[in-house]
Amino acid sequence: MKIFRAFRVEETRQAGKTSRVGRFVSMDETMLDAGDVLIRVICAAVSHRDALAATGQAASVRRLPCVVGTDLAGIVVSSAAPRFRPGDQVIATSHELGVSHHGGYAEYALVPGGWVLPLPAGLSLEEAMAIGSPGLAAALAITRMEAGGLKPENGPVMVTGATGGVGSLAVDMLAGRGYEVAALTRKAGREDWLKSIGAASVLPFAPEPVRHALDKGRWAGVVDVLGGDVLSGLLASTKPNGMVASIGMLSGTVLNTTLMPFVLRGVSILGIDSVYAGFSVREKVWERLSGDLKPRHLQRISQKVGFDALPDVFEKLIAALACGRTVVQIAPAGDTEDSP
Ligand SMILES: NC(=O)c1ccc[n+]([C@@H]2O[C@H](COP(=O)([O-])OP(=O)(O)OC[C@H]3O[C@@H](n4cnc5c(N)ncnc54)[C@H](OP(=O)(O)O)[C@@H]3O)[C@@H](O)[C@H]2O)c1
């Protein structure tokens, strides 16, 4: 039985105290979770959430030990699901990966068939991981905002957390569709980078209490990952019939607002959940991500690192020094060994 490498978060006890640590370990096939599709993982990706989980700082991992990594891409080794054959290139994002089912930071993954999609034509495995769950969320937001009437001629669209995964991919996709994008960021030195991926203007993040229930309407649309008072302020400054997509809550889970933006301006707030989005929704949105919504600056937005570099990447993400997306090469793409 072949032994393979994984990065796993585990519980340890020292001096009577329990804590979580992440480390590289050796695993074999019998240690994988139940699933229908055995995948030779070629690459994965790292988000802020993965970094917190991998360093034991997030309670989001519900089963220990657990291989971390919410997104993975690779080649089918064997499949009990008739949709897949050995050699197929596939992706799996979110669901329970890295939460209560072993995730992407291992050379092999055994995954329920319903979580697996064929690699969309027009994307490489690496590009699919540069997009990953954050890109799926950004694309879901754009799809739903446009279904609600958002068009480039309605006015500018604000993107918060703009240098992050969701933010940078949303900036790129929106600009590619002809929107004037305003990017909100805490990183003063990243203005040029944000403009190079499509932002028309860059605004500094300056949290302040919301003063008015309604301000001057500035945004035709908003893609927000921050929540809290930032989202309250953006709702108050959204134009009549504007669309606000709520994707994350990095700066607060409580929304302090009034009904005025909704009742007096017809503003809509759309909750975006890419984690449990249904199979057919994912399939359609991934098709668009490899077509009309494909980000034009993926090479600028993403960087690739080797498996060994994971601990350094976690540190950078937690210290908020990272920009865009980080793709992790788990196995060399040319590696044809296909059975654990
Ligand atoms: N709903 C869904 O389906 C879905 C899918 C994927 C991700 N998410 C969530 O969306 C959020 C963003 O994900 P991501 O992958 O883009 O994360 P990320 O790559 O870590 O980026 C988040 C960005 O937000 C800004 N930021 C982070 N913490 C902040 C804080 N406390 N206050 C203000 N700004 C802060 C930073 O950008 P600047 O430095 O440019 O300001 C950071 O780069 C996370 O909460 C994630 O869990 C939700």
Ligand as a Chemical Component Dictionary entry (heavy atoms), coordinates in Angstrom:
data_LIG
# 
_chem_comp.id                   LIG 
_chem_comp.type                 NON-POLYMER 
_chem_comp.pdbx_formal_charge   0 
_chem_comp.three_letter_code    LIG 
# 
loop_
_chem_comp_atom.comp_id 
_chem_comp_atom.atom_id 
_chem_comp_atom.alt_atom_id 
_chem_comp_atom.type_symbol 
_chem_comp_atom.charge 
_chem_comp_atom.model_Cartn_x 
_chem_comp_atom.model_Cartn_y 
_chem_comp_atom.model_Cartn_z 
_chem_comp_atom.pdbx_ordinal 
LIG N1  N1  N 0  -20.233 33.122 0.820  1  
LIG C1  C1  C 0  -19.397 32.340 0.145  2  
LIG O1  O1  O 0  -19.786 31.475 -0.617 3  
LIG C2  C2  C 0  -17.917 32.555 0.315  4  
LIG C3  C3  C 0  -16.985 31.955 -0.566 5  
LIG C4  C4  C 0  -15.635 32.243 -0.403 6  
LIG C5  C5  C 0  -15.231 33.091 0.622  7  
LIG N2  N2  N 1  -16.169 33.610 1.476  8  
LIG C6  C6  C 0  -15.810 34.508 2.560  9  
LIG O2  O2  O 0  -15.489 35.761 1.977  10 
LIG C7  C7  C 0  -14.475 36.379 2.755  11 
LIG C8  C8  C 0  -13.303 36.729 1.845  12 
LIG O3  O3  O 0  -12.732 35.523 1.362  13 
LIG P1  P1  P 0  -11.363 35.590 0.560  14 
LIG O4  O4  O 0  -11.081 34.229 0.096  15 
LIG O5  O5  O -1 -11.425 36.717 -0.413 16 
LIG O6  O6  O 0  -10.368 35.991 1.759  17 
LIG P2  P2  P 0  -8.952  36.678 1.628  18 
LIG O7  O7  O 0  -8.272  36.244 0.384  19 
LIG O8  O8  O 0  -8.285  36.508 2.944  20 
LIG O9  O9  O 0  -9.304  38.224 1.402  21 
LIG C9  C9  C 0  -10.053 38.989 2.282  22 
LIG C10 C10 C 0  -9.659  40.455 2.094  23 
LIG O10 O10 O 0  -10.531 41.243 2.909  24 
LIG C11 C11 C 0  -9.789  42.298 3.522  25 
LIG N3  N3  N 0  -9.873  42.042 4.981  26 
LIG C12 C12 C 0  -9.563  40.912 5.651  27 
LIG N4  N4  N 0  -9.842  41.049 6.966  28 
LIG C13 C13 C 0  -10.358 42.265 7.125  29 
LIG C14 C14 C 0  -10.837 42.984 8.239  30 
LIG N5  N5  N 0  -10.861 42.463 9.460  31 
LIG N6  N6  N 0  -11.294 44.233 8.047  32 
LIG C15 C15 C 0  -11.270 44.775 6.832  33 
LIG N7  N7  N 0  -10.818 44.137 5.714  34 
LIG C16 C16 C 0  -10.374 42.896 5.870  35 
LIG C17 C17 C 0  -8.386  42.231 2.962  36 
LIG O11 O11 O 0  -8.382  42.966 1.766  37 
LIG P3  P3  P 0  -7.798  44.458 1.680  38 
LIG O12 O12 O 0  -6.490  44.398 2.396  39 
LIG O13 O13 O 0  -7.697  44.722 0.222  40 
LIG O14 O14 O 0  -8.773  45.356 2.375  41 
LIG C18 C18 C 0  -8.245  40.766 2.584  42 
LIG O15 O15 O 0  -7.278  40.584 1.584  43 
LIG C19 C19 C 0  -14.131 35.391 3.876  44 
LIG O16 O16 O 0  -14.891 35.757 5.017  45 
LIG C20 C20 C 0  -14.592 34.072 3.339  46 
LIG O17 O17 O 0  -14.931 33.171 4.372  47 
LIG C21 C21 C 0  -17.485 33.361 1.340  48 
# 
loop_
_chem_comp_bond.comp_id 
_chem_comp_bond.atom_id_1 
_chem_comp_bond.atom_id_2 
_chem_comp_bond.value_order 
_chem_comp_bond.pdbx_ordinal 
LIG N1  C1  SING 1  
LIG C1  O1  DOUB 2  
LIG C1  C2  SING 3  
LIG C2  C3  SING 4  
LIG C2  C21 DOUB 5  
LIG C3  C4  DOUB 6  
LIG C4  C5  SING 7  
LIG C5  N2  DOUB 8  
LIG N2  C6  SING 9  
LIG N2  C21 SING 10 
LIG C6  O2  SING 11 
LIG C6  C20 SING 12 
LIG O2  C7  SING 13 
LIG C7  C8  SING 14 
LIG C7  C19 SING 15 
LIG C8  O3  SING 16 
LIG O3  P1  SING 17 
LIG P1  O4  DOUB 18 
LIG P1  O5  SING 19 
LIG P1  O6  SING 20 
LIG O6  P2  SING 21 
LIG P2  O7  DOUB 22 
LIG P2  O8  SING 23 
LIG P2  O9  SING 24 
LIG O9  C9  SING 25 
LIG C9  C10 SING 26 
LIG C10 O10 SING 27 
LIG C10 C18 SING 28 
LIG O10 C11 SING 29 
LIG C11 N3  SING 30 
LIG C11 C17 SING 31 
LIG N3  C12 SING 32 
LIG N3  C16 SING 33 
LIG C12 N4  DOUB 34 
LIG N4  C13 SING 35 
LIG C13 C14 SING 36 
LIG C13 C16 DOUB 37 
LIG C14 N5  SING 38 
LIG C14 N6  DOUB 39 
LIG N6  C15 SING 40 
LIG C15 N7  DOUB 41 
LIG N7  C16 SING 42 
LIG C17 O11 SING 43 
LIG C17 C18 SING 44 
LIG O11 P3  SING 45 
LIG P3  O12 DOUB 46 
LIG P3  O13 SING 47 
LIG P3  O14 SING 48 
LIG C18 O15 SING 49 
LIG C19 O16 SING 50 
LIG C19 C20 SING 51 
LIG C20 O17 SING 52 
# 
